[in-house]
Amino acid sequence: QVQLVESGGGLVQAGGSLRLSCAASGHTFSNYAMGWFRQAPGKEREFVAAITWSGDRTYYADSVKGRFTCSRDNAKNTMYLQMNSLKPEDTAVYYCAATFSRGRTLYLRHSEYQYWGQGTQVTVSS
């Protein structure tokens, strides 16, 4: 079993930056591909970013491409989401997710992930 805990959320002004962290425990961190999802009030959960187990490939939703950067440090069992040029529409609960993978496959659908964190709130004011 893999346990995931998000942190780093908070309140920021539009145009500001924030870095989210996802700390993992359990099996070897490098055996899992990971991703970020978000869910705003009254909306469905949407894909944000995905990263392979080694961090050599990433993929981003069009809404965040060029502003967000996903990375991971397997030695620290941690994945990050650097968010720049934040907009009010980025306001949501952000979740990290993991699924077993030792290849270079990217997973973009929430149904493909086995493990989820509890989420961290990001609020961007106008």
C-alpha positions in Angstrom: 0.0 0.0 0.0 1.1 3.6 -0.8 0.2 6.5 1.4 0.2 10.0 -0.1 0.0 13.4 1.7 -0.3 16.7 -0.1 0.9 20.0 1.4 1.7 23.5 0.3 -1.7 24.8 -0.5 -2.9 28.2 0.6 -4.3 31.6 -0.4 -2.4 33.6 -3.0 -3.2 36.6 -5.2 -3.7 36.3 -9.0 -0.3 36.2 -10.7 1.4 34.7 -7.7 3.1 31.4 -7.3 2.8 28.3 -5.1 4.5 25.0 -4.8 2.6 21.9 -3.8 4.3 18.8 -2.4 3.2 15.2 -2.3 5.0 13.0 0.2 4.8 9.2 -0.3 5.4 6.3 1.9 5.1 2.5 1.5 6.7 0.7 -1.5 9.6 2.2 -3.3 8.6 5.6 -4.7 10.4 5.1 -8.0 8.1 2.1 -8.8 5.1 4.5 -9.3 4.0 6.8 -12.0 2.2 9.8 -10.5 -0.1 12.7 -11.3 -1.9 15.7 -10.1 -5.7 16.3 -10.3 -7.9 19.1 -9.0 -11.5 19.6 -8.2 -13.3 23.0 -7.9 -16.6 23.4 -6.1 -19.5 22.1 -8.2 -17.2 20.7 -10.9 -15.8 17.3 -11.8 -12.3 16.3 -11.0 -9.9 17.2 -13.8 -6.5 16.2 -14.8 -3.6 18.6 -14.2 -0.3 16.9 -14.8 1.3 13.5 -15.0 4.9 12.2 -14.6 6.6 8.9 -15.1 8.3 6.9 -12.3 11.7 8.3 -13.3 10.5 11.8 -14.1 11.8 11.7 -17.6 8.4 12.4 -19.2 5.7 14.8 -18.2 2.3 15.9 -19.6 0.1 18.8 -18.8 -3.5 19.9 -19.3 -3.9 22.7 -21.8 -5.3 24.9 -19.0 -2.0 24.9 -17.0 0.6 24.2 -19.7 3.4 26.8 -19.6 2.4 27.9 -16.0 2.7 24.6 -14.0 5.7 22.3 -13.7 5.6 18.8 -12.3 8.7 17.2 -10.9 9.8 14.5 -8.5 12.6 13.7 -6.2 12.6 9.9 -5.6 15.4 10.1 -3.0 13.0 12.2 -0.9 9.9 10.2 -1.9 8.3 13.5 -3.0 6.5 14.9 -6.1 6.1 18.6 -6.6 3.8 20.9 -8.6 5.2 24.4 -9.1 2.4 26.7 -10.0 3.2 30.1 -11.5 1.0 32.9 -12.9 -1.9 31.6 -10.9 -5.4 32.6 -11.9 -8.7 32.6 -10.0 -9.9 29.7 -12.1 -7.0 27.6 -10.6 -8.9 27.6 -7.3 -9.6 24.0 -6.3 -8.6 21.2 -4.1 -5.5 19.6 -5.5 -4.9 15.8 -5.2 -1.8 13.8 -5.9 -2.2 10.2 -7.2 0.0 7.2 -7.8 -0.1 4.0 -9.8 2.4 1.1 -10.1 4.6 1.5 -13.1 8.2 0.9 -14.0 8.0 2.1 -17.6 7.6 5.4 -19.4 3.8 5.4 -19.5 1.9 8.5 -18.6 -1.5 8.2 -17.0 -4.1 10.9 -17.6 -7.3 9.4 -16.4 -8.3 9.3 -12.7 -9.5 5.7 -13.1 -6.0 4.6 -13.9 -4.6 5.6 -10.5 -4.7 3.3 -7.5 -3.7 5.6 -4.6 -4.8 9.1 -3.7 -3.9 11.7 -1.2 -6.5 13.7 0.8 -6.0 16.9 -1.1 -4.8 20.4 -0.3 -6.8 23.6 -0.9 -5.5 26.3 -3.3 -7.3 29.6 -3.4 -6.4 32.3 -5.9 -7.9 35.7 -5.2 -8.7 38.3 -7.9 
